[in-house]
Amino acid sequence: MSGQDPKFVKGAFAKIADRYVMTNHVLSMGTDILWRKKVGRIVQAWNPERVLDVATGTGDLALEIQRKCPDAKVLGSDFCPEMLAHAEESGVQETQVADAMNLPFDDESFDLVTVAFGLRNMENWEGALREMSRVIQVGGRLLVLDFSQPRGILKKPYGFYLNRVLPKIAGLMTGEGEAYQYLAGSIGEFPFGKEMLRLFEKAGLSECECELLSGGIASIYTGLKS
Ligand SMILES: C[S@@+](CC[C@H](N)C(=O)[O-])C[C@H]1O[C@@H](n2cnc3c(N)ncnc32)[C@H](O)[C@@H]1O
């Protein structure tokens, strides 16, 4: 178990940055919006004061958190300046270019760290979780939203859509079919369910929970820094 090549990932997102949001909404048929809204509701109940949205990309989750928690200070960070430029334009309060594997923040700087569809793309999943946990204060939380693998009757049709249909549509929309072929592969390799919860625990988090979204196509993982 490891992670992805950071050079390839940064380059791939730089190329699709201008079309990322629209392509997401088309490929997920708008479901990605509902998933982020669900995260927004969870976060609202925690009433955080200082939030770091890691791998914020174009800032969609950071913006949702700002809407739900208007009193919170929200910082979006990403290692791809082309993606982050869109987050700034869209109105994310504060942004910072930063590699999630080596965050430029002191220990325990935030009471909530979130990462949506970012962890899967990182170089070392276990190391990234440890690094995010480091900057969370005791009693604060980590929330990860990412793709997982559905079981049962959804498994086959979803696999066909992901591997055959999605790269073709995305290729037509962005001219970067390869980046979306990578997406399918990255989901297949990425730990999910109990395996992800074990990584959370190894990173010093407790009360770890997993909630399946859309039959397991995506999952929300949460943990408490103890
Ligand atoms: C699929 S996008 C997700 C963007 C956003 N969070 C969302 O929900 O749409 C993945 C993002 O992760 C970022 N990323 C990948 N590895 C990273 C790393 N090591 N440090 C910081 N950002 C990283 C990429 O630059 C990209 O913007």
The ligand as a MOL file (V3000), in Angstrom:
LIG
                    3D

  0  0  0     0  0            999 V3000
M  V30 BEGIN CTAB
M  V30 COUNTS 27 29 0 0 0
M  V30 BEGIN ATOM
M  V30 1 C -9.5500 15.6620 -7.3400 0
M  V30 2 S -8.8960 17.2040 -6.8220 0 CHG=1
M  V30 3 C -9.9370 17.5760 -5.4590 0
M  V30 4 C -10.1560 19.0330 -5.2770 0
M  V30 5 C -11.2070 19.4290 -4.2520 0
M  V30 6 N -10.8430 19.0330 -2.9150 0
M  V30 7 C -12.5800 18.9190 -4.6130 0
M  V30 8 O -13.2640 18.3880 -3.7530 0
M  V30 9 O -12.9770 19.0800 -5.7490 0 CHG=-1
M  V30 10 C -7.4130 16.6700 -6.0490 0
M  V30 11 C -6.5210 17.8070 -5.6090 0
M  V30 12 O -5.4880 17.2480 -4.7750 0
M  V30 13 C -4.3380 18.0260 -4.9670 0
M  V30 14 N -3.1980 17.2850 -4.4220 0
M  V30 15 C -2.7930 16.0440 -4.7380 0
M  V30 16 N -1.7120 15.7200 -4.0310 0
M  V30 17 C -1.4280 16.7660 -3.2300 0
M  V30 18 C -0.4280 17.0440 -2.2610 0
M  V30 19 N 0.5230 16.1560 -1.9730 0
M  V30 20 N -0.4620 18.2070 -1.6150 0
M  V30 21 C -1.4200 19.1350 -1.8930 0
M  V30 22 N -2.3660 18.9540 -2.8190 0
M  V30 23 C -2.3870 17.7750 -3.4760 0
M  V30 24 C -4.3120 18.2560 -6.4700 0
M  V30 25 O -3.4800 19.3230 -6.8390 0
M  V30 26 C -5.7960 18.5270 -6.7430 0
M  V30 27 O -6.0890 19.8940 -6.6830 0
M  V30 END ATOM
M  V30 BEGIN BOND
M  V30 1 1 1 2
M  V30 2 1 2 3
M  V30 3 1 2 10
M  V30 4 1 3 4
M  V30 5 1 4 5
M  V30 6 1 5 6
M  V30 7 1 5 7
M  V30 8 2 7 8
M  V30 9 1 7 9
M  V30 10 1 10 11
M  V30 11 1 11 12
M  V30 12 1 11 26
M  V30 13 1 12 13
M  V30 14 1 13 14
M  V30 15 1 13 24
M  V30 16 1 14 15
M  V30 17 1 14 23
M  V30 18 2 15 16
M  V30 19 1 16 17
M  V30 20 1 17 18
M  V30 21 2 17 23
M  V30 22 1 18 19
M  V30 23 2 18 20
M  V30 24 1 20 21
M  V30 25 2 21 22
M  V30 26 1 22 23
M  V30 27 1 24 25
M  V30 28 1 24 26
M  V30 29 1 26 27
M  V30 END BOND
M  V30 END CTAB
M  END
